[in-house]
Amino acid sequence: MSHLDEIRLMVKVARMYYDQGIRQQEITERLNIHQSTISRLLKRAREAGIVRITVTTPAGVYSALEDALQARFQLKEAIVLDANDEEERMSRDLGAAAAFFLETSVKKGMIVGISSWSRSLLAMVDVMNRTDCGKDGKVVQILGGVGNASTQYYATQLAQRLAANIGASPVLLQAPGLVGSAEARRVLSNDLAVREAADYFDKVDIALVGIGSLEPSKLLASSGNTFSPDERAELRQLGAVGDICLRFIDAAGKPVRSPLMQRVIGIELNSLKRASRVVGIASGSRKVAAIHAALRGQWINVLITDRATAEELLAVDHRRVPADTAEERTPARRTGRAAADR
């Protein structure tokens, strides 16, 4: 076969496959050519520039940003949405993205962990389609309720609704996320209702978590049952920039050691990290430092955020606190309520 004849055959096969949508097996039968030859000709057509495959990214899809986040922070997946200045609308959009992620990721028998406070998680269960993708599995509440009594009700409702949406059984952590003393935490942690949920913490396959800044949202601050301004000032002095499930971390992603953490009822960061997928759902300039810390500490491996936040995260100066040299921060002294609770 001459070079020109081979080019003609290459073009013919390429047109049949790409333009006419004929499958390789059918081309083999029509032209009486072995299928391996068809594959080779298609590959050579691409190499020779006869076939050029172009992926056009539609408006509102930010594949390049997602790839950059995944590469920079060693993420398994990044999902970037169009930016929206209206906080409630952004929460709904993040929730919808999280719902789609779950619907396509959860398999039967899986254990899904969900934290208790996030507008986006509430939005997620609102928009989810009912499926049986999580049949024979569990939805485990991995942080006690945060906020006042009426607000804490939403924590259990969130886990129950998610379980119903994916055909799983709920396992509720029936306790406040934050209690008044380490002793109160010890007593409640021995309660059967708390122990039942805690027994699943090391077995979670997919965890859904919000990422909190050091300053709570207006809604959470007004609802109570969160750290006081003085306690947050103490955490700030220890280097805290944000939290995951009320476990505070510094700018390098290192856990902040404080007696205050002995009052939290919920999953520990090391247990959370055992999950195959830890999905952080957060956005906004107020949370950039906290999200960046969570990424540097590799406490999350899937991030759902908006375009503006993604761009800020990529622009953060990595020279601030080297993650590989930062020491786990510990308090030099204990003061006020934290010392008394010890």
GILINMO-V935971 format. One record per backbone hydrogen bond with DSSP energy under -1.0 kcal/mol. CO is the residue of the C=O (numbers start at 1). NH is the residue of the N-H. E is the energy in kcal/mol with one decimal. If there is no record, write none. Layout:
BEGIN
co=CO nh=NH e=E
co=CO nh=NH e=E
END
This chain:
BEGIN
co=2 nh=6 e=-2.2
co=3 nh=7 e=-2.0
co=4 nh=8 e=-2.5
co=5 nh=9 e=-2.3
co=6 nh=10 e=-2.4
co=7 nh=11 e=-2.6
co=8 nh=12 e=-2.5
co=9 nh=13 e=-2.7
co=10 nh=14 e=-2.4
co=11 nh=15 e=-2.7
co=12 nh=16 e=-2.3
co=13 nh=17 e=-2.4
co=14 nh=18 e=-3.2
co=15 nh=19 e=-1.1
co=15 nh=20 e=-2.0
co=16 nh=22 e=-2.6
co=23 nh=27 e=-2.1
co=24 nh=28 e=-2.4
co=25 nh=29 e=-1.7
co=26 nh=30 e=-2.5
co=27 nh=31 e=-2.7
co=28 nh=32 e=-1.2
co=28 nh=33 e=-1.1
co=34 nh=38 e=-1.6
co=35 nh=39 e=-2.4
co=36 nh=40 e=-2.0
co=37 nh=41 e=-2.6
co=38 nh=42 e=-2.3
co=39 nh=43 e=-2.1
co=40 nh=44 e=-2.4
co=41 nh=45 e=-2.1
co=42 nh=46 e=-1.6
co=43 nh=47 e=-2.2
co=44 nh=48 e=-2.4
co=45 nh=50 e=-1.6
co=45 nh=51 e=-1.9
co=58 nh=61 e=-1.7
co=62 nh=66 e=-2.3
co=63 nh=67 e=-2.8
co=64 nh=68 e=-2.2
co=65 nh=69 e=-2.5
co=66 nh=70 e=-2.4
co=67 nh=71 e=-2.3
co=68 nh=72 e=-2.8
co=69 nh=73 e=-2.5
co=70 nh=75 e=-1.1
co=77 nh=303 e=-1.8
co=79 nh=305 e=-2.4
co=81 nh=307 e=-2.2
co=86 nh=90 e=-2.4
co=87 nh=91 e=-2.3
co=88 nh=92 e=-1.8
co=89 nh=93 e=-2.2
co=90 nh=94 e=-2.7
co=91 nh=95 e=-2.4
co=92 nh=96 e=-2.3
co=93 nh=97 e=-2.1
co=94 nh=98 e=-2.4
co=95 nh=99 e=-2.3
co=96 nh=100 e=-2.1
co=97 nh=101 e=-2.2
co=98 nh=102 e=-2.5
co=99 nh=103 e=-2.6
co=100 nh=104 e=-1.5
co=102 nh=106 e=-2.7
co=107 nh=110 e=-1.9
co=110 nh=138 e=-1.7
co=111 nh=205 e=-2.9
co=111 nh=206 e=-1.6
co=112 nh=140 e=-3.1
co=113 nh=208 e=-2.6
co=114 nh=142 e=-1.9
co=118 nh=122 e=-2.0
co=119 nh=123 e=-2.4
co=120 nh=124 e=-2.2
co=121 nh=125 e=-1.9
co=122 nh=126 e=-1.2
co=123 nh=127 e=-1.5
co=124 nh=128 e=-1.1
co=132 nh=135 e=-1.9
co=134 nh=137 e=-2.2
co=135 nh=109 e=-1.9
co=137 nh=169 e=-2.1
co=138 nh=112 e=-3.0
co=139 nh=171 e=-2.9
co=140 nh=114 e=-2.5
co=142 nh=267 e=-2.8
co=145 nh=177 e=-4.3
co=148 nh=152 e=-2.8
co=149 nh=153 e=-1.1
co=151 nh=154 e=-1.5
co=152 nh=155 e=-1.1
co=153 nh=157 e=-2.1
co=154 nh=158 e=-2.6
co=155 nh=159 e=-1.6
co=156 nh=160 e=-2.4
co=157 nh=161 e=-2.7
co=158 nh=162 e=-2.3
co=159 nh=163 e=-2.3
co=160 nh=164 e=-2.2
co=161 nh=165 e=-2.2
co=162 nh=166 e=-1.6
co=163 nh=168 e=-2.4
co=165 nh=131 e=-3.1
co=166 nh=134 e=-2.5
co=169 nh=139 e=-2.4
co=171 nh=141 e=-2.5
co=173 nh=175 e=-2.1
co=175 nh=145 e=-2.1
co=177 nh=265 e=-2.3
co=181 nh=185 e=-1.8
co=182 nh=186 e=-2.2
co=183 nh=187 e=-2.4
co=184 nh=188 e=-2.5
co=185 nh=189 e=-2.6
co=188 nh=191 e=-1.7
co=191 nh=195 e=-2.7
co=192 nh=196 e=-2.3
co=194 nh=198 e=-2.5
co=195 nh=199 e=-2.0
co=197 nh=200 e=-1.9
co=198 nh=201 e=-1.2
co=200 nh=203 e=-2.1
co=205 nh=277 e=-2.2
co=206 nh=113 e=-2.9
co=207 nh=279 e=-3.5
co=208 nh=115 e=-2.2
co=209 nh=281 e=-2.2
co=212 nh=243 e=-2.5
co=217 nh=221 e=-3.0
co=218 nh=222 e=-2.1
co=228 nh=232 e=-2.5
co=229 nh=233 e=-2.1
co=230 nh=234 e=-1.9
co=231 nh=235 e=-2.1
co=232 nh=236 e=-2.5
co=233 nh=237 e=-2.1
co=234 nh=238 e=-1.2
co=235 nh=240 e=-2.5
co=236 nh=239 e=-1.8
co=242 nh=249 e=-2.4
co=243 nh=212 e=-2.8
co=244 nh=247 e=-1.8
co=247 nh=244 e=-1.8
co=248 nh=256 e=-2.7
co=249 nh=241 e=-2.7
co=249 nh=242 e=-1.2
co=250 nh=253 e=-2.2
co=254 nh=250 e=-2.5
co=258 nh=261 e=-1.7
co=259 nh=262 e=-1.5
co=260 nh=263 e=-1.7
co=261 nh=264 e=-1.3
co=263 nh=179 e=-2.4
co=265 nh=144 e=-2.4
co=268 nh=272 e=-2.3
co=269 nh=273 e=-2.2
co=271 nh=274 e=-1.1
co=272 nh=275 e=-1.6
co=277 nh=207 e=-2.9
co=278 nh=301 e=-1.9
co=278 nh=302 e=-1.7
co=279 nh=209 e=-2.8
co=280 nh=304 e=-2.7
co=284 nh=287 e=-1.6
co=285 nh=288 e=-1.1
co=287 nh=291 e=-3.0
co=288 nh=292 e=-2.9
co=289 nh=293 e=-2.0
co=290 nh=294 e=-2.2
co=291 nh=295 e=-2.2
co=292 nh=296 e=-2.6
co=293 nh=297 e=-2.4
co=294 nh=299 e=-2.2
co=301 nh=76 e=-2.7
co=301 nh=77 e=-1.4
co=302 nh=280 e=-3.1
co=303 nh=79 e=-3.0
co=304 nh=282 e=-1.8
co=305 nh=81 e=-2.3
co=306 nh=310 e=-2.5
co=307 nh=311 e=-2.5
co=308 nh=312 e=-2.0
co=309 nh=313 e=-2.6
co=310 nh=314 e=-2.0
co=311 nh=315 e=-1.2
co=317 nh=320 e=-1.3
co=322 nh=325 e=-1.2
co=322 nh=326 e=-1.5
co=329 nh=257 e=-3.0
co=335 nh=339 e=-1.1
co=336 nh=340 e=-1.8
co=337 nh=341 e=-2.5
co=338 nh=342 e=-1.1
END
